[in-house]
Amino acid sequence: MRVWRMSGLPEPLWNHELRDENGEYIATSDGYFVPAGLAWEIDSYDFHFGKQQYAATVARNARYAAAGIAVLQTLPSRLRTEPKRVAAELVAAHRAAEARMRRVA
């Protein structure tokens, strides 16, 4: 949350379950910026490195893409070692997602 606060962005929905218009499960994002349609995922090696975990992460990202949701993936270690850079990436991803939403609307 410290990195999010550094970004100056509005607060996302934390650990929010996302569903499509038919009620089908998409994912539970670590942070979801509703107006921008941006999911922020903090993806660690521990939970995403094994064969099955990696397959689940790829499937999750495919569901995001199919639903038109942009995703920014961040390694947890970077939250500690590169907080300013991660905050800048979050801001850039948020701007790009907002611009995309305006083009689609």
Buried (B, 14 or more C-beta within 10 A) or exposed (E): EEBBEBBEBEEBBEEBEBEEEEEEEBBEBBBBBEEBBBBBBBBEEEEBEEEEBEEEBEEBBEBBEEBEBBBBBBBBEBBEEBBEEBBBBBBEBBEBBBEBBEEEE
